[in-house]
Amino acid sequence: MKMEQPAGLVSGTNGVLVNPKRLESLTPAQQLVLNDVRDEYIQQFNKLEFNEQAARDLVDLVRCGYMKEKRPMIFIVDSPLGAQLLVHVLKQMKEFRDNMWANVWANVWDNVRDNVWANVRANVGDNVWANVEDNVRANVEDNVRDKKITFESFSWYNESGSLGWLSFYDAFTRLGQIYSPNFNEYCSLVRRAGIFTEIDMTGAVIIMRPPKYIRRDNRGRLHCTTGPAIEFADGYRLFEIHGVDFSRQLNGPDEVLYTRMFLDADHGCDALGEILQHDNTTIRAAVLSERLDLLENAPSMTIIDTKKRSWRQNGRYITEMVFDVDLLGQRRRCIKVEMYAKTGEKETHVKLVPRTKETETVDGAQGWRWNMTAAEYRQGMIAES
């Protein structure tokens, strides 16, 4: 979007023009501008489109135009993992041995700046990256180090992660508070290029194309129970359940469990038995949030005891159930706890407990979980309620 220079602006720092009149509040029309900027940037990322010429122009603008360096070699790869492997190869070769901020902070009141931050920058950042950034970067780092390769940090500019802060300053530009041809040119190129992320080296830049698709839950977390939640053209992918990564080790035991749990109908219940014994409570909770039905609908499931408790002061309540079920060829006992918030949101936990006389009651099974007697657990719950 080409931005025309507004009238009445004066020189700020480093060539940025600013509105001498401070913006103290937003009109309804200006609020609509923020909504337009937010939606534009989110939709831009969700297209997952890559423009190679714009990406090359962007690298030239930054490295040659802004940094006054020689034009670097540009490599384009299909995934962040592929980029790390390419860095490793390049390092073996002999030839590879913020001005906008001050003007914005000075020329708008805090409440307006915070409003723009909350409505545009934070919203775009959450919707563009959410936990995509954290999970992809962490996963690549884990898998690279498994191969005894030094992890090379990804860039924090030129790529999709920049859309959050770019939208912030773009909003003030459209509100007529700042104007910088350099920023407008840079912002336009970042948006058109569609670089997922990149690695900057001396004499070289490695650009990563966007993934083929990204699947998320209604809270923006990477999530899919029918295959990878994110997949790149070279085959690199992550299996995720509500933002919990099952691919920290590619083709590792957690990926195998995911496959058996969600993609292999014949082994789902046995896989759930293994999940209940998993030492990672986050993985246990993620799977149970999706496949608790395997336990609840199992023909061998027998309810032993149930209880409901409520907290009048905050509207919360929990239901607890002890039941026996056949898992991995054995009769096992579980305690299921469902915690309901006042908003109606539910959190479910299931834990294996020993099949003893003491665990035949909810209080006894919960007491075993927390290293208490049944009476101690019951008294603690009464005191809380």
Secondary structure, 3 states (H helix, E strand, C coil): CCCCCCCCCEECCCCCEECCCCECCCCHHHHHHHHHHHHHHHHHHHCCCCCHHHHHHHHHHHHHHHCCCCCCEEEEECCHHHHHHHHHHHCCCHHHCCHHHHHHHHHECHHHHHHHHHHHHHHHHHHHCHHHHHHHHHHHHHHHHHCCCCCCCCCCCCCHHHHHHHHHHHHHHHCCCEECHHHHHHHHHHHHHCCCEEEEECCEEEEECCCCEECECCCCCECCCCCCCEECCCCCEECEECCEECCCCCCCHHHHHHHHHHHCCCCHHHHHHHHHCCCCHHHHHHHHHHHCHHHHCCCCCEEEEEEEEEECCCCEEEEEEEEEEEECCEEEEEEEEEEECCCCCEEEEEEEECCCCHHHCHHHHHHHHCCCCHHHHHHHHHHHC
